[in-house]
């Protein structure tokens, strides 16, 4: 059985423990006046930037993978095509 008071939901600045992530975020925001970072895709809030990055990699992995594939970009973004078009305007003859 999963422990509801896992270390993931412990406050790193005091001894407070919480059963869920949302309660921890609320506590940190109000008690320690910390800046909370938000996921731009889904709006979930995190105390640390590293946690937001882990969330983005894990939860929004498919979308990030699509962005990294060269095939998903149109030809005008292909660097070699742009270079070839630029060079075609010039002649090697002097």
N, C-alpha and C positions, 0 to 999 in steps of 0.2 A: 504494500500500500504506500502511496506517495505521501511524504510528509508535507502538510500544508505550510509549515513554518520552515521552509528550506532556506539555506544560506542566500539564495538568489533574492529573497525578499527581506533581508536584514539591512538595516540602515548602517552605513559605514561610518557615520559620524556620532552615533549614540547607540544604546543597547536595544533600541526598538526593533521588534520583529513583526512581520505582517504576513497574513495568509495569502495575499495576492499582490501582484505588481502595481496595480492601480492605487491601492492604499499606500504603498511605499512611496510612489511618486507624489501623492497628495501630501504625505507627511513631510517629505524633503522640501517641497515647495513652501509649505507653511511654517515649519519649524526651523529650517535652516536657510530659508530664503535663497535657495539655489536656482539657477537658471535651468530650465527644462528644455531639452532638445526634442523636436518633433520630426517624425517621418513625413517627408513631403508627399509620399504616395498614399498612405492610409491614415495619417494623423495620430498614430500611436505615440505616446510620450515616453521619454527616457531620461534618466538622470545623467548618464555619461554618453559622450559621443561614440565611444567604442561599442556600447550596447546598441545604439541606433545603427551603426555600420553593420554589426553582426546580424541584426534584424533584417536590414535591407538585403544583405547577401543571402540570407536564408529564405525569407518570405517573398522577396521580389526577384529571386534568382532568374527565373525564366525571362522576364522582361530585360534584365541586365544582359543575359546571354544573347538575346536577339540584337541588342544594340552593338554588341561586340563583333558580330559576324559581318564580314565584308560584303557578303551577298545581299544583305538587307539594305545596303546603301545604293542609291542610283549611280549610274556611270559617271555623272558629273563630279562626284566626290572621289573618284578613283584618281589618285595622284598621277599615275603614269599617263592616263588619258589627258589630263590637264596639261602636262608637260608636252606631250605630243602635239596638241592643238596649238600651244604657244609657239613651239619650234616651227610649226608649219608656216607661220607668218614670215619667217626669215629665210633668206637664201644664204648659202655658203659661198656664193660667188662674190668676188669683190669688184 
